[in-house]
């Protein structure tokens, strides 16, 4: 079965946020950490995986990403803190190295 992920990266607790979609969460987070992804996340040092959602449907993931991008910042912070109150980098908890 194939999974898709909507994820939120942060530069630090309550820092700059980035929302994306991927079919391989650990690989994508590692790319952000290694600054392989040029642009916004590299420029603002956004590389901590602080939130994610998993789905089996790519269209659901893309739709959810669009919704989250339009949310107010405080709504985004609320869902992050519900899942990850200490803003831990979930990449390492998911087995990333």
N, C-alpha and C positions, 0 to 999 in steps of 0.2 A: 504494500500500500504506500502511496506517495503522500507526503505531507507538505504543507505550505505554512509559512510563518509570517506574521506581522510582528515587527520588533521595534523597540525603542532603545536608542543609544543615548547616552548622556556624557557630557564632558566631565561632570562631577555632580554631587548632590545639588539639586535645584539649578543645575547649569544649563547649558545649551542642549536642546533635544533634537534628535533626528529620528524620523519614522520611515521604515522601509519594509519591503516584502522579499522573501527568498524561499527557495525550496530546500536549502541546506543552512540551517541557522548557525552551526558552529563554524562552517567554512566562511560564511559571510562575515561573522563577527571577527574571525581571525584576519580576514582581509582588511577590515576597518582598523584593527589593532596594528597591523603591519603597514598601514598607510598606503596600501595597494590601490585603494579607491581614492582617486584624485577628486578634489572639489571641496564641498562644504564640510564633510566630516574630517578631512585632512586639515583644512584651514583652521578649524576651531577645536582640533584635538578631541573629537567626539568618538570615543572608542569603548565605552563601558556599556555592556548589555544590561539594561535595568528592567526590561519588561518584554514579554512576548506572548503571543497567542498562536495556537496551532489549529489548522483546519485541513480537511482532506480535499478541499475545493479551491482551486487557484482563483476563481472569480470571487469567491467569498473573501479570500485574503486581500485581493486588490480592492474590493469594495470597502472592507474594514479599514484598510490603510487610508483610503480617501476620506472616510468619516473621521478617523483620528486626526488627520492633518488639519481638518477644519475645526476641531474642538478648541475651546479656550485652554490656555496654558494650565490653569488651575484644575481643570477636568483631567488633563493628561497626568498631572502630578498626583491627583487622587488615585487613578487606577494603578500608577506605578507603586505608590505607597501601600495600596491594598495588597498587592502581590509581593512587594519587596520593600518593606518599611525602612530598612537600613540602607537602601540603594546599593546593595552588594552587586558586584560584577558577576552576573549569572553565567557568563561564559565559562568560568572555572567550575561552578557548581554543576554544569551540564557536561563536564568532562573535557573542556578545552585545555590545551597546553600551550 
